[in-house]
Amino acid sequence: MAGGPAGGARSAEELPGDRVPDAASGHALVREGRFGDENPGGRVPDAASGHALVVDGRFGEETPGGRVPDAASGHALVREGRFGEETPGGRVPDAAPDGPGPARRQAGGAPLIELSGVTFSWKGRPPVLDGLDLLVCDGDKVALTGGNGAGKTTLLSIVMGLVRPSAGTVSILGMPMLSEKDFRKCRHRLGFVFQDADDQLFCPTVADDVAFGPLNLGASPGEAARKVDEVLATLGMEGFRDRVTHDLSGGEKRLVAVGTALALDPRMLILDEPTNFLDRSARERLLEILFELDLPCLVVSHDFDFLKRICTRHLELRDGKIRPLDVLT
């Protein structure tokens, strides 16, 4: 390692992802386990690389451009070694918000989804996404709207790694997605619910569908069975355990599809047209569940009343780019 941190550090212990804690001061440095020198305010940059440390013993996740957020406290260090000013609540915004990539919202937590300069076109067609930027942070409840054919489902496919952009970068949970292997590590943490529940449900019974994800990730049959019970209790569907999925109503299938995502303990939910084919009762039940879960979410929908009740930010996809709107109208 380079020189130790100021303040008489004890020896550091390597963590997964090359994060190295300083047991004495709680400082930590990502990237190659190097410690930097102490700066005023407790921020510790690495003089060689411009990367920096977060404080209080909480470790952030690495993001493109060298930003290192602290998911627990909201502290963050910014791109290219530039430090922001402390703001109420201890957040450190990007000192150069007009620089490359989407600017961090002051109220946001750790980034969950970050797209920068993303371009995509289907073969023989003009770009449907054209230099698009998107940032969804912990705590966000984001409505994404746009006309038919605007590229909303294409955008979600890129977030999930189902298609790859021709230009731009994608980061999920602070990690750059450079290959399918990267997506496999974190795809299940996004809790994606398809527009058509029949695309997500393919097992004989409800229990089989909910257990499929945990079993696929290495859970034992007993662990998967306990997760099924937990998820069905959350959904208020305890009596559906052995029901044939194919025979369920549209609303019931939608809730089971949400359950398959919840079974993977996601960091957030991504919902593509979640109220399609739902009657009033099923729609209200879905709203109740989303309120109770209180997970960050990205919701694509034309149902503005539903969006107004669940989301706190509104983004519109138009002409290949995303623009923020003040209110849902």
C-alpha positions as a printed NumPy array, in Angstrom:
array([[  0.   ,   0.   ,   0.   ],
       [  0.928,   3.666,  -0.272],
       [  1.41 ,   5.724,   2.911],
       [ -0.987,   5.109,   5.83 ],
       [ -3.786,   7.427,   6.766],
       [ -3.226,  10.307,   9.118],
       [ -3.947,   9.828,  12.782],
       [ -1.97 ,   6.662,  13.569],
       [ -3.834,   3.929,  11.768],
       [ -3.749,   0.294,  12.715],
       [ -3.054,  -2.247,  10.036],
       [ -5.895,  -2.568,   7.528],
       [ -7.672,  -5.705,   6.438],
       [ -8.625,  -6.318,   2.816],
       [-12.36 ,  -6.503,   2.064],
       [-14.205,  -7.849,  -1.017],
       [-13.97 ,  -5.414,  -3.912],
       [-10.575,  -4.117,  -2.674],
       [-12.189,  -1.973,   0.011],
       [ -9.74 ,  -1.487,   2.877],
       [-10.948,  -0.256,   6.28 ],
       [ -8.747,   1.641,   8.705],
       [ -9.652,   0.069,  12.04 ],
       [ -8.546,   3.113,  14.029],
       [-10.22 ,   5.949,  12.147],
       [-12.978,   4.238,  10.195],
       [-11.675,   5.655,   6.934],
       [-11.784,   3.401,   3.916],
       [-10.479,   3.594,   0.379],
       [-11.846,   1.796,  -2.66 ],
       [ -9.713,   0.861,  -5.691],
       [ -6.57 ,  -1.156,  -5.15 ],
       [ -6.512,  -0.81 ,  -1.38 ],
       [ -4.473,   2.398,  -1.246],
       [ -4.723,   4.843,   1.636],
       [ -4.46 ,   8.582,   1.096],
       [ -3.594,  11.552,   3.295],
       [ -6.046,  13.276,   5.632],
       [ -7.723,  16.448,   4.348],
       [ -9.732,  19.015,   6.325],
       [-13.219,  17.756,   7.038],
       [-12.173,  14.125,   7.345],
       [-12.111,  13.421,   3.611],
       [ -9.135,  11.342,   2.621],
       [ -8.124,  11.485,  -1.06 ],
       [ -5.646,   9.212,  -2.702],
       [ -3.108,  11.69 ,  -4.019],
       [ -2.065,   9.413,  -6.856],
       [ -5.47 ,   8.653,  -8.326],
       [ -7.782,  11.38 ,  -7.079],
       [-10.065,   8.786,  -5.504],
       [-11.193,   9.324,  -1.947],
       [-12.465,   7.784,   1.24 ],
       [-15.718,   7.996,   3.142],
       [-15.836,   8.357,   6.921],
       [-17.447,   6.837,   9.995],
       [-16.49 ,   3.305,   9.033],
       [-19.19 ,   3.02 ,   6.383],
       [-18.066,   1.839,   2.993],
       [-19.607,   3.027,  -0.255],
       [-19.964,   1.3  ,  -3.589],
       [-17.777,   2.31 ,  -6.49 ],
       [-19.428,   4.105,  -9.399],
       [-18.221,   5.278, -12.824],
       [-16.224,   8.515, -12.65 ],
       [-14.784,   7.696,  -9.249],
       [-17.768,   8.668,  -7.088],
       [-17.804,   6.709,  -3.84 ],
       [-21.193,   6.986,  -2.058],
       [-21.748,   6.004,   1.523],
       [-25.055,   4.147,   1.469],
       [-25.569,   4.407,   5.204],
       [-25.035,   8.119,   5.815],
       [-25.495,   9.702,   2.408],
       [-21.922,  11.02 ,   2.362],
       [-20.339,  10.848,  -1.057],
       [-17.118,  11.794,  -2.79 ],
       [-17.26 ,  13.084,  -6.29 ],
       [-15.887,  12.504,  -9.74 ],
       [-12.263,  13.083, -10.712],
       [-11.063,  13.832,  -7.201],
       [-13.19 ,  16.979,  -6.729],
       [-14.891,  17.308,  -3.364],
       [-18.289,  18.866,  -2.825],
       [-19.441,  21.063,   0.017],
       [-21.191,  19.557,   3.036],
       [-24.951,  20.092,   2.925],
       [-27.644,  19.617,   5.58 ],
       [-27.888,  15.936,   6.401],
       [-24.2  ,  15.396,   5.677],
       [-24.539,  14.868,   1.928],
       [-21.616,  15.814,  -0.286],
       [-22.869,  16.748,  -3.767],
       [-20.833,  16.707,  -6.937],
       [-18.846,  19.93 ,  -7.028],
       [-19.223,  20.018, -10.815],
       [-22.803,  18.989, -11.557],
       [-22.504,  20.181, -15.128],
       [-19.713,  17.714, -15.825],
       [-20.126,  14.46 , -17.725],
       [-22.847,  12.062, -16.689],
       [-26.069,  12.66 , -14.768],
       [-25.791,  15.037, -11.809],
       [-26.558,  13.634,  -8.382],
       [-29.727,  14.959,  -6.771],
       [-28.956,  16.488,  -3.386],
       [-31.761,  14.518,  -1.736],
       [-30.672,  11.176,  -3.185],
       [-28.976,   8.277,  -1.424],
       [-26.578,   5.761,  -2.92 ],
       [-27.022,   5.255,  -6.667],
       [-28.933,   2.118,  -7.625],
       [-29.183,   2.693, -11.381],
       [-26.927,   5.063, -13.31 ],
       [-26.899,   5.401, -17.084],
       [-24.676,   7.928, -18.827],
       [-24.736,   8.802, -22.524],
       [-26.673,   5.649, -23.442],
       [-27.533,   5.246, -27.121],
       [-29.461,   2.36 , -28.664],
       [-31.191,   1.649, -31.956],
       [-32.909,  -1.423, -33.299],
       [-31.371,  -2.698, -36.529],
       [-32.12 ,  -0.448, -39.493],
       [-33.937,   2.166, -37.392],
       [-33.02 ,   5.579, -35.958],
       [-31.83 ,   5.654, -32.328],
       [-34.648,   5.134, -29.851],
       [-32.304,   6.237, -27.047],
       [-29.84 ,   8.973, -27.925],
       [-27.251,   9.996, -25.321],
       [-29.639,   9.269, -22.463],
       [-28.725,   9.898, -18.804],
       [-30.6  ,   8.374, -15.86 ],
       [-29.903,   8.308, -12.136],
       [-32.103,   6.457,  -9.624],
       [-30.915,   6.537,  -6.021],
       [-31.792,   4.757,  -2.815],
       [-35.034,   6.223,  -1.498],
       [-36.281,   7.325,  -4.926],
       [-39.741,   6.432,  -6.2  ],
       [-39.538,   7.366,  -9.854],
       [-42.312,   7.527, -12.444],
       [-41.121,   7.136, -16.033],
       [-43.598,   8.154, -18.709],
       [-43.475,   8.671, -22.456],
       [-45.473,   8.078, -25.579],
       [-45.949,   4.72 , -27.235],
       [-42.704,   3.754, -28.94 ],
       [-40.656,   6.276, -26.948],
       [-38.309,   3.505, -25.758],
       [-39.412,   2.937, -22.16 ],
       [-39.357,  -0.862, -22.314],
       [-36.1  ,  -0.721, -24.301],
       [-34.627,   1.386, -21.518],
       [-35.665,  -1.164, -18.886],
       [-34.172,  -3.939, -21.025],
       [-30.849,  -2.072, -21.009],
       [-31.01 ,  -1.59 , -17.233],
       [-31.541,  -5.334, -16.825],
       [-28.802,  -6.242, -19.304],
       [-31.202,  -7.911, -21.721],
       [-29.906,  -5.718, -24.561],
       [-26.659,  -3.766, -24.742],
       [-26.358,  -0.102, -25.751],
       [-24.205,   0.892, -28.71 ],
       [-22.721,   3.731, -26.65 ],
       [-22.692,   4.929, -23.043],
       [-22.24 ,   3.298, -19.66 ],
       [-24.527,   1.377, -17.302],
       [-23.896,   0.986, -13.57 ],
       [-26.067,  -0.998, -11.177],
       [-25.706,  -0.692,  -7.384],
       [-22.583,   1.354,  -7.962],
       [-20.872,  -1.259, -10.126],
       [-20.11 ,  -0.785, -13.835],
       [-21.847,  -3.353, -16.014],
       [-19.232,  -4.362, -18.556],
       [-20.371,  -7.896, -19.348],
       [-23.175, -10.398, -18.825],
       [-21.195, -11.733, -15.861],
       [-21.55 ,  -8.338, -14.155],
       [-25.312,  -8.324, -14.691],
       [-25.66 , -11.864, -13.337],
       [-24.163, -10.735, -10.041],
       [-26.751,  -8.041,  -9.374],
       [-29.738,  -8.504, -11.711],
       [-31.784, -10.234,  -8.998],
       [-31.348,  -7.206,  -6.688],
       [-33.405,  -5.02 ,  -9.033],
       [-36.724,  -6.809,  -8.597],
       [-37.951,  -6.54 , -12.192],
       [-41.671,  -7.219, -12.758],
       [-42.592,  -7.779, -16.405],
       [-45.407,  -5.973, -18.187],
       [-47.106,  -9.303, -18.853],
       [-47.194, -11.554, -15.783],
       [-47.416, -14.64 , -18.011],
       [-43.86 , -13.898, -19.181],
       [-42.67 , -14.217, -15.562],
       [-44.74 , -17.138, -14.295],
       [-43.977, -20.531, -15.805],
       [-44.079, -23.08 , -12.962],
       [-46.999, -25.383, -12.073],
       [-47.953, -23.744,  -8.769],
       [-47.654, -20.386,  -7.029],
       [-45.184, -21.83 ,  -4.511],
       [-43.027, -23.2  ,  -7.339],
       [-42.938, -19.814,  -9.073],
       [-41.992, -17.913,  -5.901],
       [-39.364, -20.506,  -4.922],
       [-37.753, -20.638,  -8.362],
       [-35.513, -17.59 ,  -7.884],
       [-34.14 , -18.48 ,  -4.434],
       [-33.482, -22.063,  -5.522],
       [-31.716, -20.815,  -8.635],
       [-29.485, -18.644,  -6.433],
       [-28.497, -21.61 ,  -4.266],
       [-31.055, -21.646,  -1.438],
       [-31.833, -25.037,   0.086],
       [-35.361, -26.44 ,  -0.359],
       [-36.102, -25.585,   3.275],
       [-34.859, -22.006,   2.886],
       [-36.867, -21.593,  -0.302],
       [-40.018, -22.927,   1.386],
       [-39.611, -20.437,   4.233],
       [-39.144, -17.62 ,   1.727],
       [-42.341, -18.702,  -0.073],
       [-44.281, -18.503,   3.214],
       [-42.771, -15.098,   4.013],
       [-43.556, -13.628,   0.589],
       [-47.101, -14.978,   0.414],
       [-47.772, -13.564,   3.886],
       [-46.518, -10.161,   2.708],
       [-48.866, -10.349,  -0.272],
       [-51.801, -11.615,   1.785],
       [-51.895, -14.739,  -0.389],
       [-51.212, -17.483,   2.151],
       [-54.036, -19.589,   0.754],
       [-52.583, -19.54 ,  -2.766],
       [-49.505, -21.648,  -2.059],
       [-50.654, -24.725,  -3.997],
       [-52.863, -22.975,  -6.526],
       [-52.138, -23.566, -10.215],
       [-50.636, -20.297, -11.445],
       [-52.179, -20.62 , -14.9  ],
       [-55.687, -20.613, -13.387],
       [-55.28 , -17.334, -11.456],
       [-56.943, -14.071, -12.414],
       [-54.928, -11.266, -13.988],
       [-54.676,  -9.398, -10.698],
       [-53.636, -12.514,  -8.795],
       [-50.96 , -13.287, -11.375],
       [-49.647,  -9.728, -11.073],
       [-49.252, -10.087,  -7.311],
       [-47.511, -13.459,  -7.694],
       [-45.134, -11.842, -10.233],
       [-44.326,  -9.177,  -7.628],
       [-43.79 , -12.042,  -5.179],
       [-41.22 , -13.705,  -7.438],
       [-39.247, -10.435,  -7.329],
       [-39.612, -10.049,  -3.546],
       [-38.363, -13.602,  -3.006],
       [-34.927, -12.414,  -4.169],
       [-34.665,  -9.693,  -1.469],
       [-34.299,  -6.862,  -4.001],
       [-32.794,  -3.452,  -3.258],
       [-35.532,  -1.879,  -5.403],
       [-38.436,  -2.74 ,  -7.699],
       [-38.731,  -2.038, -11.429],
       [-42.337,  -2.234, -12.599],
       [-43.304,  -2.169, -16.282],
       [-46.975,  -1.138, -16.711],
       [-47.952,  -2.759, -13.385],
       [-51.664,  -1.888, -13.593],
       [-52.274,  -3.384, -17.043],
       [-55.327,  -5.683, -17.013],
       [-56.013,  -5.05 , -13.303],
       [-59.498,  -4.344, -12.027],
       [-60.026,  -1.671,  -9.372],
       [-59.734,  -4.084,  -6.453],
       [-56.478,  -5.645,  -7.685],
       [-55.042,  -2.199,  -8.448],
       [-55.785,  -0.984,  -4.917],
       [-54.249,  -4.122,  -3.425],
       [-51.075,  -3.59 ,  -5.459],
       [-50.89 ,   0.001,  -4.211],
       [-51.279,  -1.157,  -0.615],
       [-48.451,  -3.671,  -1.01 ],
       [-46.109,  -1.122,  -2.57 ],
       [-46.838,   1.341,   0.251],
       [-46.17 ,  -1.342,   2.86 ],
       [-42.914,  -2.458,   1.212],
       [-41.607,   1.114,   0.896],
       [-38.833,   0.021,  -1.478],
       [-37.2  ,   2.372,  -3.986],
       [-38.855,   1.885,  -7.347],
       [-38.799,   2.801, -11.019],
       [-42.312,   2.56 , -12.443],
       [-43.134,   2.741, -16.146],
       [-46.837,   3.389, -16.664],
       [-49.507,   5.373, -18.486],
       [-51.668,   5.214, -15.348],
       [-51.043,   8.714, -14.012],
       [-53.347,   8.349, -11.019],
       [-51.419,   5.262,  -9.901],
       [-48.106,   7.07 , -10.421],
       [-49.218,  10.125,  -8.453],
       [-50.081,   7.93 ,  -5.498],
       [-46.831,   5.949,  -5.415],
       [-44.059,   8.095,  -6.934],
       [-42.235,  11.235,  -5.804],
       [-40.252,  12.007,  -8.985],
       [-41.481,  12.204, -12.573],
       [-39.225,  11.642, -15.579],
       [-40.356,  11.727, -19.193],
       [-38.664,   9.873, -22.043],
       [-38.941,  11.883, -25.234],
       [-36.795,  12.044, -28.382],
       [-34.333,   9.533, -26.967],
       [-33.578,  11.5  , -23.791],
       [-34.976,  11.822, -20.296],
       [-36.144,  15.109, -18.886],
       [-37.409,  15.77 , -15.358],
       [-40.935,  17.09 , -14.876],
       [-42.006,  18.943, -11.76 ],
       [-45.351,  17.252, -11.259],
       [-47.382,  14.327, -12.546],
       [-50.222,  15.766, -14.621]])
